[in-house]
Amino acid sequence: MVNVIAVRLDALTADISDMKSTLKDLANAIIKLALVEERQGQFAQTQERMMAQMDRMDERVDTLEKAAPATERLSMWFERGLWAAVAAVAIYISSKTGLI
């Protein structure tokens, strides 16, 4: 009877040792899973920031696109004014030098 109890106790000890090993493996897997979850959370936060920045950039582009015709018109008038000023200076210089 004592031998049977000793054999069963050895078997129980081996089973407990296997359970400890399995629990250690499970603990390592849970730790790795927690790290993956943390990284996914960080990625989600980064993605949210990028989306918010893209929304702000879209608003800026819309504003610039709305202002583009006015800017183009102003540029055209400025260029015409500059050429008129150059022509006036050229006429003034040519009249002073006697070319006209």
Order of alpha helices (4+ residues) and beta strands (2+ residues): alpha
